[in-house]
Each structure stands twice: as C-alpha cells, then as structure tokens.
C-alpha cells in the first residue's frame, strides 16, 4: 500500500481536517486552506509512483492484472466493457480489449465532448485517432457517431466500466487526473455500471482526500489481483 504523501505534514493535516460522512456513509476529508493542495500532492505521488515502474516491469505487472481480471467471474458475466486508452504509464488495456472482442462482448471507448465523456462502440483501433490532448479517441462523426454512441440508459445489467485513476484506497475512493470527466459520467450513470479501478499497488493509499463529487469504484484491480472495494 502506498505511503502517506511525504509532501503533507500528516499529523497537522489530520488535526485541521473536518471529517464527516455524506449520504452514502463514505468518509470525506475536509481541510481548511490545504485541501486542494492535498489532492494535488496525492495525485502527484500516485503519478510518480506509476511512472517509476520501468517498462519491462510494467509489462509483467500488466499481464498479472490481465490474468486476474480475465479469469474472474466478473469478466465472464460481463457482456460489455467500457475501456480507456492508457497514457502516462497507466495499465495498458489492449489485452482486455482483445479478450473481450474474442469473447463476443461489446467494447466502448471514451471521447471528451465539452465537459463530458461519451463512449463509442469500437471494433478495432483504426476507429481511434489522437485528440488535441494526444489521447486516442473515437473519430466517428454525423450519422455514424449517432449510431455508435453509447446510450447509458441502455446499458445491460452486466456492464463493467474499467476506470483509470492516479490514486485509490482499499475502500474504493479514487482521484483521477483532476478534470472530473469520469466523476461526472459516474455520478450520472454509475448506478448502471460495475466499476473497476485499475492501478498498480504503489498507487493504493491508506486514505486520500475526496469530495462529494469524487466517485468511488466497486472493485480494484492491481498486480495483487481483483478485489471488491471495502466501502462503508
């Protein structure tokens, strides 16, 4: 499990934090002027922990994570997967995509549209092209975009969302890159998805500062295996 972020005076931070539960009973950290900086610090430590993993080791850990997920009952029962294209050392999801396609499952990839994420049905990576941010996204337009775009209300009862992040806890709390795209999508449609946060073990912390709009995940997938988040 990742260590408490060294950029934070932990005792002072906790002493000055306001801790309360929201309507789901999830623990939320509030700190006076330091709260935003605390989130930035945890994001930075999670990002650095991930980037310190060299490519040969990352490849081996990724194969361990793929094996754990693809052998799970969760994958077996899923009939559609919401995936992402990895950047900045995130776990490569191409193996999950290939296995899902071979098993006849629907596979969806996101595109940023304004402040929102919309997912599109992808059969092969020729339908992806780098965005202005350099992240491969679906390139559909017009009628084809309408036909390929996911209607979240039509998701099956066995839809699984594979969710990236820079820092997690064992209880499923998550910090993303900071723009809030996944938080907004999950806030609106998360009840229709089983969500799996993907991260390396070095990105799992005892606690991270979260707010009401920071959406948790149902499961965590690391090189240690797939496990249910211990929420509540």
Secondary structure, 3 states (H helix, E strand, C coil): CECCCCCCCHHHHHHHEEEEECCCCCEEEEECCCHHHHHHHHHHHHHHHHHCCCHHHHHHHHHHHHHHHHCCHHHHHCCEEEECCCCCCCCCCHHHHHHHHHCCCEEEEEEEECCEEEEEECCCHHHEEECCCCCEEECCCHHHHHHHECCHHHCCCCEEEEECCCEEECCCCEECCCCCHHHHHHHHHHHHCEEEEECCHHHEECCCCCCCCCCCCCEEEECCEEEECCCC
